[in-house]
Amino acid sequence: MTPGPVALVGSGEYLPVLEDVERDLLQGRPPRFVQLATAAAPEGPASLARWHDLGRRAAERLGVEQVVVPVVDRETADDPALAALVEGAGLVYLSGGNPPFVARTLRGTAVWRAIEQAWQGGAALAGCSAGAMALTSHVPDLRHPLRPAEEGLGAVPALRVLPHFDRFAAHLPDLLLTRVVDTPPGVLVVGIDEDTALVGGPTQWEVRGRQSVWVLTADGRTEHPAGSTLSSD
């Protein structure tokens, strides 16, 4: 079967501002909205509860079933019972928090294998902020840019993602941009503004939402506003 679409989101998961994106991702797929707030686990139970509540309200607006997969560490990520919750998903969504944490927590586990299987079988796959970064193959720690990057989940190996780009772009030191833009051939660095999503894959993408996606190269930045397309070929 053909893999489902991928959505890489700068911010705004589970909020009305991107409801149309989530609705389109679920269109023609099972009404089963699988949500992982794993990236927020280091912030504690209150943060996880907040994400689960946001997800519940999003699922209610969309008229679909909310399925929370409560992965908080490697042990729970390898729990067969939690992996089984992914089965039948129409959309699997990794929300925001700590990018390196979610990448190393899910990578190579039973839950991630279940997500890959669902996606390869046609389910849509989305990640916002930390979740979007984790879906690539290279996950820098934006809070500590001199630390080595974490290996990502590899769903979109041809991209590297900088979320919340409009909020952080003016403040990103050249050192950080140089580290992130220093990519192997064939890999594209994209900055995704808040309330904005890059949707499609594996090589053809559409910009959706309120703002823009920026392609970063050693020569500068190119803006792709909402409604435009870009290729990661």
N, C-alpha and C positions, 0 to 999 in steps of 0.2 A: 504494500500500500504506500501511498504518497504521504510523507510527513505533513503534519499540519503547519499552519503559519506560526511565525514567531513575532512577538511584540516586545520591543526593548523600550522601556518607559523611563523618562527622566525624573518624574515624580507624578503623584496624583492617582496612584492605584486605589481602587475601590471607592473613588469619589465621583460625584456627578459630572465633573469636568471631562472625564474620560469614559463615561458610561457608554457612549456610542461605540468606542473602540472595543470594549469588553462585549458589547452586544453583538458586534460584527464577528468577533472571534468565536462566539458561541453559535452563530447562525449555521443551521444545518448540522449541528453536532449535538450530542446528548446534553440535556440540561443539568449538567453536573459540574459545579464550579469548585475545583479542588484547590485549596489554599494552604500555602506553607509560609508561616511567619518566622521561619528558622533564623533568619538574619537578625531578628530582634531578640533572640533568646539571651544573649549576654546582658541585656538591659533588665531582665527579670520578668516575673509573672505578670505584673501590671501592664508592661508594654505588650506582652503577648496577648493579654486579654483585650487591650485596645485594638490591636490589629484584627483579632478574631471578630470583634464587634463591628468594625468597619466592613470587614468581609461579609458578615451576616447582612448588614444593611444593603450592601451592593447586590448580593444574591437576591434579596427580596425585591429590589427595584427591577432586576432583570427577570424575575419570575422563575428562578432556577434553584436547584438544591445546593446549599453550602456544604462542603465536605472539608473539615479541618484535619490536616495531617500534622499532629503535634510533635514534630521532630525538634529536639533541643540540643542533641549531642550525637556523637557517633553511635552510641548504643541504641538510641531510639531510631536513628537513621537505618539501622540494620534489622529492625524489628519486622518480621514478616507480616504481622497483623497490620502495622501501619502501612507497609508497602501495598498491601491488598486494598487499602482505601482508595488508591489511585485508579484502580480498574474502572473502566467505564467513563472516564473523565471526558468532558467536552472541552474544558479549559483547565490547565494547570498553571497556577500563578505563584511565583516567588516574590514576596514583598520586601520592603526595605529594612535597613539596619546596618550590619557590619559585613562588608563584602568578603574579606578573606575568610571570616568565620563560616559563612554559609557555604563557600566553595569547599573548604576542607572538611566540613561536617558532612556534606552530601556526597562528595566525590567517591565513586567506587562502591557505594552502598546499595542495599536492597531497595530502598526508597527511590534513589536516583535511577536505578535500573528499571523500576516500574514506571517512572516518569518518562524515561527514554522510550520504553516500549509503547506507552500510550501515545506519545508524540509521533513516533514512527508509524503508528497505526492510524494517524489522522487527527488526533486531538491537538488543539492549539496550545502553545506554550508561551507564557509571558513572564517577564521579570521586570521589576521596577527598582531603580536606584541600585542598591546592593544586589538585588536579584538579577538585574540586567547585566551588571558587571560579571557576576558569577557564571552566566551562561556563555561567556566567551572563554578563551583559553588562557587569559592573562589577567590577573586580578591584582592591581596595585593597591596598596594601603594609602588612600588619599590623606588620611590623618597623619601618617608617618611615611612620607614619600621616599625616604632613604632606605626603608626596609625592603628586602627582596619581595617581589610579587609572588602571589600564590598561584598555583596552577588552577585554572578554572574547570568548569564542567564540560566545556568543549562543544556545546550545541551549535555555536556560531563562531567557528575558529577564525573566520576571515575578518572579524571585527574586534576592535577594542573600544570600550565604552566609558565615557566620562558623563555621568548623570548630573542633574541640577546645574547644567552648564551655564545658564544665564546668571545664576546666583554666584557661581564660583569663578567664572572665566576672568573677570576683572582682577581677581585676587590670586590667580594661580601663578606661582613663581616660575620663571623660565626654566629652572632646574627640573621642576615636576613635568612641565610640558615636554621638555627635551627627553626625559626618561620615557614618557608614555608614547611620544611620537617615534621614538627609536624602535621601529617595528621591522620584522622580517618582510621580505618581498611578498606582495599579495595580501597583506593585512592592512585594513583601513581603520583609522582612529576617528571615532565620531563623538562629538559632544552633543548631548541631548538636553534641550532646555526643559524647565519644569512644565508640568501639565502638557507634555508632548510625548509622542510615541513614534518609533520607527517600526513599521509593520511589514512583514512579508517574508523574504528569505527563499532559498539560501543566498541568492545574489542580487535579487531585485527587491527594492524597498520603497515604501510610501511613507511620507511624513504626515502624521495625523496629530490633531490637538490644537493647542492655543498658540504655540510659538514655532521654533525652528530647530533643525538639526544642523550641526556644523561639521564639516569634514576638515580634519587637521592634518597638515603636512609640514614638512620642514620649511616650506615657503610661506606658510600662513594658514588662514581659515577661510573656508568657503561656506556661505549660508545656503541652506535648503529650507525654505519656509513651508508651512503647512500646506498640503495639497500637492507638493512637488514630489518627484521621485529621484532615487539615486541608485547606483549600481555599486556593489562591492566586488565586482569582477576584477 
